[in-house]
Amino acid sequence: MKLDRFSYRQKSLFLFAGTILLLLLTYVMSISKTIEITKSIKNLDRKILMAQTAPVQIDSLQTKINRWNKNLLSEVSLNEIQQRIFDELNQTGNLSKVTIKGIKRIDEKNENEITINTYEIDFTGEFKTLVQTLNHLEQKMKYGYILSSSFEMVKNRKKRIDELRLKLIVQSMIQNQ
């Protein structure tokens, strides 16, 4: 036979090279395609999941658009915002427990047909009533929305006590005529 003329070492080397060649050929012919198909299946599954959650996302965006449209006001001044805050606090019964320290406009931007006003409002009072006030204003505010809120302890030098202060940044939109 023709294989008898090769040594044991050469036969082992041919066997090893043939095995490597067979593995490489197997990988190129089937395993790499299987990996590509698996990746594309995962990608398609992700797209299907996004398509299934699309109605929920559309509803969420529609709700946000409706909220923005409700927040568009014809004209709002600092006095009107202050009066509306007093009315809101009076409705919740927190007016006697919460003190409004100040309201000031900190920014005004004109973009296309909308003017965006940003206000800073400071409240003082007990923690529980301030949190109730914050919750009420977040849920039922009709003249804008709360961008940020922060609590801080401030020393009142006249009364020589520490006061808890709630600082709100409120943004309202005015539709230009």
Secondary structure, 3 states (H helix, E strand, C coil): CHHHHCCHHHHHHHHHHHHHHHHHHHHHHHHHHHHHHHHHHHHHHHHHHHHHHHHHHHHHHHHHHHHHHHHEECCCCHHHHHHHHHHHHHHHCCCCCEEEEEEEEEEEEEECCEEEEEEEEEEEECHHHHHHHHHHHHHHCCCCEEEEEEEEEEEECCCCEEEEEEEEEEEEEEECC
